[in-house]
Amino acid sequence: MNKIKIAPSLLAADFGNLQRDVEMVNQSNADWHHIDVMDGMFVPNISYGMPVIKAIAKHATKPLDVHLMIVDPDRYIETFAHLGADVLSVHYEACTHLHRTLQAIKAAGMKTGVALNPHTNISLLEDTIKDIDLVCVMGVNPGFGGQSFIENTYRKIQALRAMIRSNGAHTLIEVDGGVTDTNAKKLVDSGADVLVTGSYVFSAPEPLAAIARISEIANG
């Protein structure tokens, strides 16, 4: 079995000590830095923009997994490639021409990601699944950290895993939102490959231990 990747969400980090928190993730058992970009239009929150991501990239020694929760993401594909994104996820709901967007991400040298809101049906990815390196399944409604997990997510992951298999694709399944040590095993058993975790890690008294614990549970 491939290692289940852990991607701490820097949205939950201490922005007054961002370098410290990025370096903590570097030293941890985590695999990726997850970066949520919000524009206040696609979601009701605004997170951080290019200068902050540039600062994160300067200190990060692990891949940058960038999740765009923005309208018209095509405008910024080249920008995020230059900033050092390794994976770039766009929302299905924000893309009029998803296939064209995926081609542009690939052409810019990044891995292609597609994120789905909790009530977007995974069957909508049937025609593009072989062009997608990673599907980010939202376990909460996007926009704010610290929300509680939507139970229907397990069923969605199982259906997505079946679709990937039946199409002979190699797409990873990432789960973002409400992920903790209590549901990590069930998410992996349902078919998840990557667990994004924010509040669980950064609100813990010992973030390094929290990452080690969730990684151990996911890979146990």
BELVENDA-V988638 format. One record per backbone hydrogen bond with DSSP energy under -1.0 kcal/mol. NH is the residue of the N-H (numbers start at 1). CO is the residue of the C=O. E is the energy in kcal/mol with one decimal. If there is no record, write none. Layout:
BEGIN
nh->(NH;NH)
co->(CO;CO)
e->(E;E)
END
This chain:
BEGIN
nh->(5;7;9;10;12;13;17;21;22;23;24;25;26;27;31;32;33;34;35;37;39;40;47;53;54;55;56;57;58;59;60;65;66;67;68;69;75;76;80;81;82;83;85;86;87;88;89;90;92;94;95;101;102;103;104;105;106;107;108;109;110;111;113;114;115;116;120;124;125;126;128;129;131;132;133;134;135;136;137;138;139;150;153;154;156;157;158;159;160;161;162;163;164;165;166;167;168;169;172;174;175;176;184;187;188;189;190;192;193;194;195;196;197;202;203;210;211;212;213;214;215;216;217;218;219)
co->(193;195;197;34;9;10;14;17;18;19;20;21;22;23;6;6;63;8;65;67;69;45;38;49;50;51;52;53;54;55;56;33;87;35;89;37;72;73;76;77;78;79;80;64;64;111;66;113;115;91;92;97;98;99;100;101;102;103;104;106;105;86;88;134;90;136;117;121;122;123;125;125;128;129;112;112;172;114;174;116;176;139;150;151;152;153;154;155;156;157;158;159;160;161;162;163;165;164;133;135;194;137;180;183;184;185;186;187;173;173;5;175;7;198;199;206;207;208;209;210;211;212;213;214;215)
e->(-2.6;-3.0;-1.8;-2.5;-1.9;-1.1;-2.0;-2.1;-2.7;-2.5;-1.9;-2.0;-2.2;-1.8;-3.0;-1.7;-2.7;-2.6;-2.8;-2.8;-1.3;-1.7;-1.1;-1.9;-2.6;-1.7;-2.4;-2.9;-1.5;-1.0;-2.2;-3.3;-2.7;-3.2;-3.0;-3.4;-1.5;-2.0;-2.4;-1.8;-2.3;-1.8;-2.4;-2.3;-2.0;-2.5;-3.1;-2.2;-2.5;-1.5;-1.4;-2.0;-2.7;-2.2;-2.0;-2.2;-2.3;-2.6;-1.4;-1.8;-2.0;-3.0;-2.2;-2.3;-3.0;-2.6;-2.1;-1.6;-2.2;-1.5;-1.3;-1.6;-2.4;-1.2;-1.3;-1.7;-2.9;-2.6;-3.5;-1.9;-3.0;-2.8;-1.9;-1.4;-1.8;-2.4;-2.2;-2.2;-2.2;-2.8;-2.0;-2.0;-2.6;-2.2;-2.6;-1.5;-1.3;-2.4;-2.9;-3.3;-2.4;-2.2;-1.1;-2.2;-2.3;-2.9;-1.5;-2.3;-3.2;-2.2;-2.9;-2.8;-1.0;-2.7;-2.3;-2.1;-2.4;-2.2;-2.5;-2.3;-2.3;-2.3;-2.5;-2.5;-2.2)
END
